[in-house]
Amino acid sequence: MWVLTEECNEYYQYGEYFVMCWVEKPDYDELYKYIEEPTIGRKGAAADMIYIKWLHDTGGGRAKVEDNWYNFYEVME
């Protein structure tokens, strides 16, 4: 099972929150549907896809100093 979570590090911080899960690893387009702001301050579809590919292929996480970030990982039974 593949799980997508979101974290926030702003004034009102919260920990890791569940966003979505899949039985099999979703493709880039399916993952994109559940990401609110994939560009982390950048603009344009190319930047969006770079972020989605990074999230999909590496598991995401906090990259620099962004306030919101996503984690994507496989949960073993």
N, C-alpha and C positions, 0 to 999 in steps of 0.2 A: 504494500500500500504506500502511496506517495502523498505526502502532507505538505501543505502550504500554510505558513504562519506569517504574521506581521508583528513587528515591534515598534515602539515609539519611545523616543528619548527627548521629550520636550518638557515644558514646565510641569505639566500634569503627566508624568511618566506612567507607562504601563508596560507590563512584561509581554511575553510571547502569547499572542492570541491566534486561535484557530481561524483559518480563512476557508479552506477547501481541502478535500482529499479525493484521490483517485485510486482505483484498484490497480491500474497499470499506468506507467509513466506517461503523462500527457505530452502532446507536441507543443511547439512554441505558441501556436495560435490559441490553443485551449488554455494554456497558462496565462496568456495575455489578458484574457477575459476577466481575470480575478485580481489584476494589478491596477491600483487606482492611479498612481503617478510613476510610471516606469522610468521616466527620464532623469529623475533626481536633479531637477533644475535645468537640464538640457532641453532643447526643443527639436521636434521633428521625428518622423517615423523611423529614420535610420538609427537615431539614438535610442528610441524605444526598443527596437529589435536587438541592438547591442546589449541593452540591459536584460531583456528577456532571455537571450541566449546565455548570458553570464549566469543568470539565476538558474536556468534549466540545466546547464552543463556543470556548474560548480557548487550549487546549493545556496548561492546568494550570501546573505549576511550583511553586516555593516561594512561598507567599502572605505569610506573616508569619514566625513563629519555630517552626513545626512541625518535628519531627525527621524525619518521613517524608513524602515527597510524590511525586506522579506527573507524568509528562510524556506528552503525547499529541500526535503529529504525523504528518504525511503525508511519506512518502519518495517522491521522484520517481525515475523510472527513468532 
